[in-house]
Every structure is written in C-alpha cells, then in structure tokens.
Amino acid sequence: MLQDGEIRAGVCLLPFAPAGLTAYLSNSGDAEAGNGYDVAFMRPATSLSFRLALCVTLFSTCVPGQGTCVNCAVPEIDPKASTPFAEADTSHGCTAGTKLGFPVPDPQCTPGAINPTITVEVLRNKDFKTGCIRDCATTETAKRATYGFYSIPPPANNQGSTQTCELDHLVSLELGGADTLDNIWPQCGPNQVELAKRYFKQKDLVENFLAARVRTGKLALAGVQKGIATDWTQYLGAATTFCNNNPITCSQKR
C-alpha cells in the first residue's frame, strides 16, 4: 500500500500542464497501483508561478533517490540490502498455494527476504518511512515481472475500488522486509467482494498488527519476519481481533 508519503514521479509534470489541471493525491496500494497514489484532476492552478512552486515542493519526492533511497531521514539504512530466507528459483513456474482459504506464495519462487539494516530501533524511529527503501533495490517496472512468474495477467484498472491485485512484499517493508523480487509476489482477488475484504487487504491487517506488536516489544522482530514469510495466515485471527479493538493503530501505515 502506498501510503508512505511517496508520490509518483509523474506528478512533477503536472505543474507544467495546462492551467486547468492540478493534482489530488489519494492513498491506495503497495508496490502495485502506481506506488499507491492515484492522480485525479481537480481545480485549476491559478498561475504558472504557482505551478512552478508546486513542482519545487514536490521535487524531492518525485525524483528517484531524492528524499528516499539516498536522503532517508534514518541514514543507517541501506535501502538495497537483502538477506533472503532461501534462494529463489522461478525456472519451474510459480503457483500460489492456499492456507485457511487465503493465498500464499510459492516458497520456491518467493521465499521472502529481509533488509538486515532495518532493526527494531529503526522501526521504532518515528522518522522512518518505508519510502526510504521502496523501489530502491527493485524498480516498480521490474516488480511487475512477478506477474509473469506466477502466470497471472496484469490486471487493468488496478487501483482504488477496482484494485484486484497487489504486488505484495511477503515480509512487509514495515517489518524490515527487503524490496527485492524474492520477497514480492502478486496477491490477487477475490474480485467479487468489496475492496476491504480482498486478500491483500486482509494481509495488510496482519502486517499492521505485527508491526505494532514489534514496535512495542510484544513480539520479536526476527520471529515475526520468519513467521510471516512461512505462513502469513497464521496471524489473521489475532490481527482481526486486534484491529477491531484498535482501528486507529491498524489504519496507520509507514
């Protein structure tokens, strides 16, 4: 889910668009759906000087490596660091499995990986945003190759209420997951239910629950990382109960 204060590079073009166009940014996805920000056109910009000022303001987040991979507020992070739980092998073709009625990735293709420079101390640092590492080790375009690994056609109109797939980090970035292909898989469906009930949204509850427990010291980071990589569904019951009782905590993404 694209929540982490990231903005699509294309937004920088908007200040130079015709005066009738400005951008409204709304939060939505993860690695998929344009880094989670949808652009809708709203009220007209009043002047070219206003639009130039807007671009200057947005520039640090629009240009890759500015304010994110290079200039992260937590300098001890290496955004490209990755330690996989096993070597990934996509040569045989990848097939998602099922546990508790929810999809889980093929462990040979998507074993999961962590970024060892993201420690508990980093996760507790309020300055840490997952935008510091997102799309740094692997570009958004490269991530879309995982659809091919799993023989899933990339969905059209995959944003907002019509989003049916998410290129999900198996070990989420807010749990110190790596932004590498061995930690990313297409999590899709079911199409016939409301957005909040789709599988990737249910996994979001698990990620938010676990991140909150790790930051408060209730769960060990290493155990959670291994556990979610092995079977994320094992936490779903506890996460649902926790999030029902703590909706604000579970709605916060970093």
Secondary structure, DSSP 4 states (H G I P E B T S, - for coil): ---SS---GGGGGGGGS-TT--EEEEE--SSHHHHTEEEEE-SPPS-HHHHHHHHHHHHHHHSTTTTTTSS-SSTT--TT--EESS----TT----EEETTEEE--TTT---EE-TT--HHHHH-TT--GGGTTTTSS-HHHHTHHHHHTT-PPPSS-SGGG--EEEEESS-GGGTB--SGGGEEEEE--TTS-GGGSHHHHHHHHHHHHHHHHHTTSS-HHHHHHHHHH-GGGGHHHHHHHHHH-HHHHH---
